[in-house]
């Protein structure tokens, strides 16, 4: 786990660095944009429920 949120890491950076990070993020995330331009990351979840009966 990162000790600092990404925003805090970028706050002290020059504008050119922030722009470079933003362009890289946009490039990586482009494959996951839905037709409306919203980010739709693939996820999975395993849900289970159960009961214990008897001794």
C-alpha positions in Angstrom: 0.0 0.0 0.0 1.2 3.5 -0.9 2.1 5.7 2.0 0.7 8.8 0.2 -2.4 9.2 -1.9 -1.5 9.8 -5.6 -2.9 13.4 -5.4 -0.5 14.3 -2.6 2.4 12.9 -4.7 1.4 15.0 -7.7 0.6 18.2 -5.8 4.2 19.2 -5.5 5.2 18.4 -9.0 5.7 20.9 -11.8 2.8 21.3 -14.3 4.8 19.5 -17.0 5.1 16.4 -14.8 1.4 16.4 -13.9 0.6 16.7 -17.6 2.9 13.8 -18.5 1.3 11.6 -15.8 -2.2 12.6 -17.0 -1.4 11.7 -20.6 0.0 8.3 -19.5 -3.1 7.7 -17.4 -5.4 8.6 -20.3 -3.5 6.4 -22.6 -3.6 3.4 -20.3 -7.3 3.9 -19.3 -8.5 4.5 -22.9 -9.1 0.8 -23.5 -11.6 0.8 -20.6 -13.8 3.7 -21.7 -17.4 2.9 -22.4 -19.3 4.5 -25.4 -20.2 7.5 -23.2 -16.6 8.1 -22.2 -16.9 6.8 -18.7 -14.2 4.6 -17.2 -15.5 1.0 -16.9 -12.9 -1.1 -15.3 -13.3 -4.9 -15.4 -14.0 -6.3 -12.0 -15.1 -9.6 -10.5 -16.7 -10.5 -7.2 -17.4 -13.9 -5.6 -20.3 -13.8 -3.3 -21.3 -16.7 -1.1 -23.7 -17.4 1.7 -24.3 -20.4 3.9 -25.7 -21.7 7.1 -24.4 -24.2 9.6 -26.9 -26.8 10.8 -26.4 -29.4 13.4 -23.8 -29.8 16.1 
